[in-house]
Amino acid sequence: MNLIFLGAPGSGKGTQAEFVSEKKSIPPISTGNMLREAVKNGTPAGLAAKEYMDRGDLVPDETVIGILKERIAKDDAQNGFILDGFPRTVEQAKALEDMGVNIDLAVEIYVPDERICARMGGRRVCDACGASYHLEYKPTAVEGKCDACEGNAVQRVDDKPETVLSRLKTYHEKTAPLRDFYSERGKLKTVEGQEEIADTTRLTFEAIGC
Ligand code: AMP
């Protein structure tokens, strides 16, 4: 099963992608996590991506599509995968089709902008494995430490309020048109993001039928 998670930054799509990944035993593939890793390791793709990410802009398609193509060719992705944060533009969605990738379902996690802005300050991410947390909704067992590994759960540089606004603008301009793209193909389901993560997870599982 090949799934896509759509949603504004901070909608909780990464968290839901992790839950569905456990349930369906297929890997979550987050282009944001891969790009942050590339920046940390100073790879050519990371060097090309950093300035865009710091500003909250999209990284050019050429770089992201290259990274994604390599990732979905790996063995663990052959029985399915969950894309989190890709595609972000109609061009990227068309590139997926051109690669011959069949998407079974695009799940949109919908959260209004006002709630996104209120939530973002509490968001944390593991600097080693990329797992996502929230100070209020999904705290780590030990403050500042990832539950899954030895990493530190830290605030992302691009989660600062000014950058969040710019990322939301980019989302509405460039990514929201993907709703129509997948809806026209009969592949879109929308889940309303709830206050409690577990409630969103229940609705997400229902939408996917798992
Ligand atoms: P995310 O973790 O999905 O919020 O992504 C963090 C940042 O990585 C975004 O603000 C973009 O700068 C970049 N990024 C992640 N995925 C993509 C993508 N599919 N296309 C372009 N830029 C991306």
py3Dmol code that shows the C-alpha trace and the ligand (Angstrom):
import py3Dmol

protein = """\
ATOM      1  CA  MET A   1       0.000   0.000   0.000  1.00  0.00           C
ATOM      2  CA  ASN A   2       1.431   3.384  -1.016  1.00  0.00           C
ATOM      3  CA  LEU A   3       0.061   6.275   1.007  1.00  0.00           C
ATOM      4  CA  ILE A   4       0.575  10.022   1.005  1.00  0.00           C
ATOM      5  CA  PHE A   5      -0.014  12.264   3.989  1.00  0.00           C
ATOM      6  CA  LEU A   6      -0.970  15.830   3.135  1.00  0.00           C
ATOM      7  CA  GLY A   7      -1.389  18.652   5.604  1.00  0.00           C
ATOM      8  CA  ALA A   8      -0.038  21.986   6.727  1.00  0.00           C
ATOM      9  CA  PRO A   9       3.203  22.102   8.729  1.00  0.00           C
ATOM     10  CA  GLY A  10       2.291  21.168  12.297  1.00  0.00           C
ATOM     11  CA  SER A  11      -0.971  19.449  11.328  1.00  0.00           C
ATOM     12  CA  GLY A  12       0.325  16.248  12.925  1.00  0.00           C
ATOM     13  CA  LYS A  13       0.708  14.348   9.670  1.00  0.00           C
ATOM     14  CA  GLY A  14       4.194  13.106  10.600  1.00  0.00           C
ATOM     15  CA  THR A  15       2.909  11.720  13.903  1.00  0.00           C
ATOM     16  CA  GLN A  16      -0.004   9.966  12.188  1.00  0.00           C
ATOM     17  CA  ALA A  17       2.343   8.628   9.486  1.00  0.00           C
ATOM     18  CA  GLU A  18       4.436   7.028  12.263  1.00  0.00           C
ATOM     19  CA  PHE A  19       1.350   5.322  13.785  1.00  0.00           C
ATOM     20  CA  VAL A  20       0.143   4.016  10.430  1.00  0.00           C
ATOM     21  CA  SER A  21       3.666   2.828   9.668  1.00  0.00           C
ATOM     22  CA  GLU A  22       3.688   0.693  12.839  1.00  0.00           C
ATOM     23  CA  LYS A  23       0.235  -0.685  12.154  1.00  0.00           C
ATOM     24  CA  LYS A  24       0.849  -1.541   8.490  1.00  0.00           C
ATOM     25  CA  SER A  25       4.580  -2.374   8.810  1.00  0.00           C
ATOM     26  CA  ILE A  26       5.540  -0.082   5.958  1.00  0.00           C
ATOM     27  CA  PRO A  27       8.171   2.665   6.322  1.00  0.00           C
ATOM     28  CA  PRO A  28       7.294   6.326   6.802  1.00  0.00           C
ATOM     29  CA  ILE A  29       9.316   8.406   4.356  1.00  0.00           C
ATOM     30  CA  SER A  30       9.683  12.017   5.401  1.00  0.00           C
ATOM     31  CA  THR A  31      11.517  14.226   2.920  1.00  0.00           C
ATOM     32  CA  GLY A  32      11.848  16.849   5.699  1.00  0.00           C
ATOM     33  CA  ASN A  33      13.677  14.320   7.934  1.00  0.00           C
ATOM     34  CA  MET A  34      15.880  13.215   5.048  1.00  0.00           C
ATOM     35  CA  LEU A  35      16.735  16.813   4.182  1.00  0.00           C
ATOM     36  CA  ARG A  36      17.528  17.667   7.842  1.00  0.00           C
ATOM     37  CA  GLU A  37      19.815  14.610   7.937  1.00  0.00           C
ATOM     38  CA  ALA A  38      21.498  15.736   4.704  1.00  0.00           C
ATOM     39  CA  VAL A  39      22.032  19.241   6.155  1.00  0.00           C
ATOM     40  CA  LYS A  40      23.501  17.740   9.354  1.00  0.00           C
ATOM     41  CA  ASN A  41      25.874  15.554   7.352  1.00  0.00           C
ATOM     42  CA  GLY A  42      26.849  18.396   4.984  1.00  0.00           C
ATOM     43  CA  THR A  43      26.082  16.360   1.836  1.00  0.00           C
ATOM     44  CA  PRO A  44      25.741  18.195  -1.520  1.00  0.00           C
ATOM     45  CA  ALA A  45      21.926  17.876  -1.305  1.00  0.00           C
ATOM     46  CA  GLY A  46      22.028  19.224   2.254  1.00  0.00           C
ATOM     47  CA  LEU A  47      24.163  22.192   1.257  1.00  0.00           C
ATOM     48  CA  ALA A  48      21.765  22.958  -1.607  1.00  0.00           C
ATOM     49  CA  ALA A  49      18.714  22.676   0.681  1.00  0.00           C
ATOM     50  CA  LYS A  50      19.758  24.517   3.832  1.00  0.00           C
ATOM     51  CA  GLU A  51      19.063  28.140   2.856  1.00  0.00           C
ATOM     52  CA  TYR A  52      15.578  27.276   1.559  1.00  0.00           C
ATOM     53  CA  MET A  53      14.706  25.305   4.684  1.00  0.00           C
ATOM     54  CA  ASP A  54      15.929  28.011   7.054  1.00  0.00           C
ATOM     55  CA  ARG A  55      13.652  30.526   5.295  1.00  0.00           C
ATOM     56  CA  GLY A  56      10.697  28.139   5.295  1.00  0.00           C
ATOM     57  CA  ASP A  57      10.701  27.929   1.478  1.00  0.00           C
ATOM     58  CA  LEU A  58      10.414  24.746  -0.521  1.00  0.00           C
ATOM     59  CA  VAL A  59      13.662  23.123  -1.623  1.00  0.00           C
ATOM     60  CA  PRO A  60      13.891  22.970  -5.459  1.00  0.00           C
ATOM     61  CA  ASP A  61      12.106  19.959  -6.985  1.00  0.00           C
ATOM     62  CA  GLU A  62      15.276  18.615  -8.600  1.00  0.00           C
ATOM     63  CA  THR A  63      16.959  18.067  -5.203  1.00  0.00           C
ATOM     64  CA  VAL A  64      13.917  16.635  -3.416  1.00  0.00           C
ATOM     65  CA  ILE A  65      12.791  14.369  -6.247  1.00  0.00           C
ATOM     66  CA  GLY A  66      16.341  12.931  -6.456  1.00  0.00           C
ATOM     67  CA  ILE A  67      16.375  12.111  -2.725  1.00  0.00           C
ATOM     68  CA  LEU A  68      12.882  10.589  -2.851  1.00  0.00           C
ATOM     69  CA  LYS A  69      13.650   8.439  -5.887  1.00  0.00           C
ATOM     70  CA  GLU A  70      16.677   6.913  -4.154  1.00  0.00           C
ATOM     71  CA  ARG A  71      14.713   6.258  -0.974  1.00  0.00           C
ATOM     72  CA  ILE A  72      11.742   4.483  -2.549  1.00  0.00           C
ATOM     73  CA  ALA A  73      14.100   2.229  -4.512  1.00  0.00           C
ATOM     74  CA  LYS A  74      15.357   0.686  -1.235  1.00  0.00           C
ATOM     75  CA  ASP A  75      14.318  -2.864  -0.242  1.00  0.00           C
ATOM     76  CA  ASP A  76      12.152  -1.867   2.728  1.00  0.00           C
ATOM     77  CA  ALA A  77       9.923   0.281   0.494  1.00  0.00           C
ATOM     78  CA  GLN A  78       9.056  -2.475  -1.982  1.00  0.00           C
ATOM     79  CA  ASN A  79       5.855  -3.552  -0.159  1.00  0.00           C
ATOM     80  CA  GLY A  80       4.607  -0.029   0.325  1.00  0.00           C
ATOM     81  CA  PHE A  81       5.454   3.235   2.034  1.00  0.00           C
ATOM     82  CA  ILE A  82       3.954   6.315   3.587  1.00  0.00           C
ATOM     83  CA  LEU A  83       5.074   9.616   2.145  1.00  0.00           C
ATOM     84  CA  ASP A  84       5.116  12.429   4.695  1.00  0.00           C
ATOM     85  CA  GLY A  85       5.858  15.846   3.201  1.00  0.00           C
ATOM     86  CA  PHE A  86       6.142  14.655  -0.402  1.00  0.00           C
ATOM     87  CA  PRO A  87       4.724  15.635  -2.849  1.00  0.00           C
ATOM     88  CA  ARG A  88       4.616  19.319  -1.887  1.00  0.00           C
ATOM     89  CA  THR A  89       3.834  20.646  -5.371  1.00  0.00           C
ATOM     90  CA  VAL A  90       1.765  19.467  -8.331  1.00  0.00           C
ATOM     91  CA  GLU A  91       5.067  19.084 -10.241  1.00  0.00           C
ATOM     92  CA  GLN A  92       6.308  16.647  -7.577  1.00  0.00           C
ATOM     93  CA  ALA A  93       3.027  14.686  -7.746  1.00  0.00           C
ATOM     94  CA  LYS A  94       3.428  14.449 -11.530  1.00  0.00           C
ATOM     95  CA  ALA A  95       7.039  13.305 -11.062  1.00  0.00           C
ATOM     96  CA  LEU A  96       5.763  10.461  -8.841  1.00  0.00           C
ATOM     97  CA  GLU A  97       3.329   9.416 -11.580  1.00  0.00           C
ATOM     98  CA  ASP A  98       6.130   9.611 -14.148  1.00  0.00           C
ATOM     99  CA  MET A  99       8.206   7.254 -11.952  1.00  0.00           C
ATOM    100  CA  GLY A 100       5.325   4.759 -12.292  1.00  0.00           C
ATOM    101  CA  VAL A 101       4.466   4.943  -8.578  1.00  0.00           C
ATOM    102  CA  ASN A 102       0.833   4.059  -7.902  1.00  0.00           C
ATOM    103  CA  ILE A 103      -0.652   5.943  -4.975  1.00  0.00           C
ATOM    104  CA  ASP A 104      -3.530   4.145  -3.232  1.00  0.00           C
ATOM    105  CA  LEU A 105      -4.661   7.026  -1.062  1.00  0.00           C
ATOM    106  CA  ALA A 106      -3.763  10.595  -0.126  1.00  0.00           C
ATOM    107  CA  VAL A 107      -4.859  11.364   3.440  1.00  0.00           C
ATOM    108  CA  GLU A 108      -5.182  15.038   4.270  1.00  0.00           C
ATOM    109  CA  ILE A 109      -4.963  15.953   7.964  1.00  0.00           C
ATOM    110  CA  TYR A 110      -6.882  19.231   8.132  1.00  0.00           C
ATOM    111  CA  VAL A 111      -6.183  21.717  10.923  1.00  0.00           C
ATOM    112  CA  PRO A 112      -7.150  25.424  10.647  1.00  0.00           C
ATOM    113  CA  ASP A 113      -4.242  27.902  10.515  1.00  0.00           C
ATOM    114  CA  GLU A 114      -5.087  29.498  13.899  1.00  0.00           C
ATOM    115  CA  ARG A 115      -4.678  26.151  15.627  1.00  0.00           C
ATOM    116  CA  ILE A 116      -1.474  25.407  13.735  1.00  0.00           C
ATOM    117  CA  CYS A 117       0.102  28.649  14.973  1.00  0.00           C
ATOM    118  CA  ALA A 118      -0.949  27.935  18.553  1.00  0.00           C
ATOM    119  CA  ARG A 119       0.500  24.411  18.455  1.00  0.00           C
ATOM    120  CA  MET A 120       3.845  24.993  16.772  1.00  0.00           C
ATOM    121  CA  GLY A 121       5.675  26.447  19.757  1.00  0.00           C
ATOM    122  CA  GLY A 122       5.430  23.138  21.615  1.00  0.00           C
ATOM    123  CA  ARG A 123       6.632  20.953  18.795  1.00  0.00           C
ATOM    124  CA  ARG A 124       9.906  19.042  19.280  1.00  0.00           C
ATOM    125  CA  VAL A 125      11.834  16.686  17.043  1.00  0.00           C
ATOM    126  CA  CYS A 126      14.623  14.199  17.827  1.00  0.00           C
ATOM    127  CA  ASP A 127      17.911  15.502  16.408  1.00  0.00           C
ATOM    128  CA  ALA A 128      19.116  11.927  15.891  1.00  0.00           C
ATOM    129  CA  CYS A 129      16.194   9.836  14.561  1.00  0.00           C
ATOM    130  CA  GLY A 130      13.629  12.484  13.593  1.00  0.00           C
ATOM    131  CA  ALA A 131      10.817  11.181  15.859  1.00  0.00           C
ATOM    132  CA  SER A 132       8.255  13.884  16.598  1.00  0.00           C
ATOM    133  CA  TYR A 133       6.993  15.077  19.976  1.00  0.00           C
ATOM    134  CA  HIS A 134       4.960  17.895  21.495  1.00  0.00           C
ATOM    135  CA  LEU A 135       5.462  19.423  24.948  1.00  0.00           C
ATOM    136  CA  GLU A 136       1.727  19.264  25.627  1.00  0.00           C
ATOM    137  CA  TYR A 137       0.195  16.632  23.340  1.00  0.00           C
ATOM    138  CA  LYS A 138       3.000  14.070  23.043  1.00  0.00           C
ATOM    139  CA  PRO A 139       5.713  14.719  25.642  1.00  0.00           C
ATOM    140  CA  THR A 140       8.890  12.644  25.875  1.00  0.00           C
ATOM    141  CA  ALA A 141       9.142  10.360  28.950  1.00  0.00           C
ATOM    142  CA  VAL A 142      12.323  12.192  30.036  1.00  0.00           C
ATOM    143  CA  GLU A 143      12.325  15.929  29.334  1.00  0.00           C
ATOM    144  CA  GLY A 144      14.349  16.774  26.221  1.00  0.00           C
ATOM    145  CA  LYS A 145      15.293  13.140  25.478  1.00  0.00           C
ATOM    146  CA  CYS A 146      13.898  11.049  22.633  1.00  0.00           C
ATOM    147  CA  ASP A 147      11.929   7.976  23.792  1.00  0.00           C
ATOM    148  CA  ALA A 148      13.160   5.906  20.853  1.00  0.00           C
ATOM    149  CA  CYS A 149      16.912   6.596  20.915  1.00  0.00           C
ATOM    150  CA  GLU A 150      19.610   8.564  22.724  1.00  0.00           C
ATOM    151  CA  GLY A 151      18.880  11.753  20.758  1.00  0.00           C
ATOM    152  CA  ASN A 152      17.817  15.169  22.030  1.00  0.00           C
ATOM    153  CA  ALA A 153      14.237  16.328  21.447  1.00  0.00           C
ATOM    154  CA  VAL A 154      14.733  19.912  20.257  1.00  0.00           C
ATOM    155  CA  GLN A 155      12.784  22.710  18.590  1.00  0.00           C
ATOM    156  CA  ARG A 156      13.351  22.959  14.853  1.00  0.00           C
ATOM    157  CA  VAL A 157      14.882  26.258  13.686  1.00  0.00           C
ATOM    158  CA  ASP A 158      12.078  26.599  11.159  1.00  0.00           C
ATOM    159  CA  ASP A 159       9.410  26.316  13.901  1.00  0.00           C
ATOM    160  CA  LYS A 160      10.004  29.957  14.942  1.00  0.00           C
ATOM    161  CA  PRO A 161       6.764  31.982  14.591  1.00  0.00           C
ATOM    162  CA  GLU A 162       7.914  34.122  11.594  1.00  0.00           C
ATOM    163  CA  THR A 163       9.052  31.047   9.684  1.00  0.00           C
ATOM    164  CA  VAL A 164       5.857  29.169  10.517  1.00  0.00           C
ATOM    165  CA  LEU A 165       3.801  31.943   8.886  1.00  0.00           C
ATOM    166  CA  SER A 166       5.928  31.805   5.771  1.00  0.00           C
ATOM    167  CA  ARG A 167       5.640  27.971   5.661  1.00  0.00           C
ATOM    168  CA  LEU A 168       1.847  28.215   5.988  1.00  0.00           C
ATOM    169  CA  LYS A 169       1.727  30.688   3.098  1.00  0.00           C
ATOM    170  CA  THR A 170       3.849  28.340   0.986  1.00  0.00           C
ATOM    171  CA  TYR A 171       1.543  25.472   1.958  1.00  0.00           C
ATOM    172  CA  HIS A 172      -1.586  27.277   0.763  1.00  0.00           C
ATOM    173  CA  GLU A 173       0.018  28.474  -2.469  1.00  0.00           C
ATOM    174  CA  LYS A 174       1.966  25.408  -3.536  1.00  0.00           C
ATOM    175  CA  THR A 175       0.765  22.319  -1.649  1.00  0.00           C
ATOM    176  CA  ALA A 176      -2.976  22.803  -1.101  1.00  0.00           C
ATOM    177  CA  PRO A 177      -3.629  22.428  -4.894  1.00  0.00           C
ATOM    178  CA  LEU A 178      -2.677  18.774  -4.401  1.00  0.00           C
ATOM    179  CA  ARG A 179      -6.071  18.275  -2.755  1.00  0.00           C
ATOM    180  CA  ASP A 180      -7.698  18.806  -6.151  1.00  0.00           C
ATOM    181  CA  PHE A 181      -5.019  16.757  -7.875  1.00  0.00           C
ATOM    182  CA  TYR A 182      -5.782  13.651  -5.771  1.00  0.00           C
ATOM    183  CA  SER A 183      -9.497  14.357  -5.446  1.00  0.00           C
ATOM    184  CA  GLU A 184      -9.842  14.367  -9.267  1.00  0.00           C
ATOM    185  CA  ARG A 185      -8.214  10.931  -9.231  1.00  0.00           C
ATOM    186  CA  GLY A 186     -10.673   9.713  -6.559  1.00  0.00           C
ATOM    187  CA  LYS A 187      -7.836   9.242  -4.066  1.00  0.00           C
ATOM    188  CA  LEU A 188      -8.328  11.936  -1.443  1.00  0.00           C
ATOM    189  CA  LYS A 189      -9.661  11.430   2.074  1.00  0.00           C
ATOM    190  CA  THR A 190      -9.708  14.258   4.602  1.00  0.00           C
ATOM    191  CA  VAL A 191      -9.375  13.715   8.341  1.00  0.00           C
ATOM    192  CA  GLU A 192     -10.114  16.584  10.703  1.00  0.00           C
ATOM    193  CA  GLY A 193      -7.207  16.900  13.134  1.00  0.00           C
ATOM    194  CA  GLN A 194      -8.544  16.573  16.696  1.00  0.00           C
ATOM    195  CA  GLU A 195      -7.323  18.056  19.969  1.00  0.00           C
ATOM    196  CA  GLU A 196      -6.220  14.597  21.181  1.00  0.00           C
ATOM    197  CA  ILE A 197      -3.708  12.732  19.021  1.00  0.00           C
ATOM    198  CA  ALA A 198      -5.412   9.369  19.730  1.00  0.00           C
ATOM    199  CA  ASP A 199      -8.705  10.707  18.307  1.00  0.00           C
ATOM    200  CA  THR A 200      -6.990  11.802  15.087  1.00  0.00           C
ATOM    201  CA  THR A 201      -5.309   8.393  14.887  1.00  0.00           C
ATOM    202  CA  ARG A 202      -8.687   6.608  15.185  1.00  0.00           C
ATOM    203  CA  LEU A 203     -10.125   8.736  12.345  1.00  0.00           C
ATOM    204  CA  THR A 204      -6.971   8.229  10.259  1.00  0.00           C
ATOM    205  CA  PHE A 205      -7.129   4.429  10.661  1.00  0.00           C
ATOM    206  CA  GLU A 206     -10.818   4.542   9.686  1.00  0.00           C
ATOM    207  CA  ALA A 207     -10.019   6.589   6.563  1.00  0.00           C
ATOM    208  CA  ILE A 208      -7.327   4.119   5.508  1.00  0.00           C
ATOM    209  CA  GLY A 209      -9.358   1.079   6.558  1.00  0.00           C
ATOM    210  CA  CYS A 210      -6.764  -0.359   8.932  1.00  0.00           C
TER     211      CYS A 210
END
"""
ligand_1 = """\
23
AMP
P 8.856 19.172 6.912
O 9.648 18.457 7.950
O 8.064 18.235 6.032
O 8.025 20.287 7.483
O 9.918 19.875 5.933
C 10.833 20.839 6.398
C 11.369 21.664 5.246
O 12.046 20.794 4.319
C 10.307 22.363 4.411
O 9.936 23.617 4.956
C 11.028 22.509 3.073
O 11.996 23.556 3.128
C 11.803 21.198 2.978
N 11.016 20.131 2.320
C 10.548 18.976 2.866
N 9.891 18.239 1.966
C 9.922 18.952 0.809
C 9.404 18.739 -0.499
N 8.707 17.645 -0.810
N 9.646 19.699 -1.438
C 10.355 20.808 -1.159
N 10.851 21.082 0.052
C 10.655 20.167 1.030
"""
view = py3Dmol.view(width=600, height=400)
view.addModel(protein, "pdb")
view.setStyle({"model": 0}, {"cartoon": {"style": "trace"}})
view.addModel(ligand_1, "xyz")
view.setStyle({"model": 1}, {"stick": {}})
view.zoomTo()
view.show()
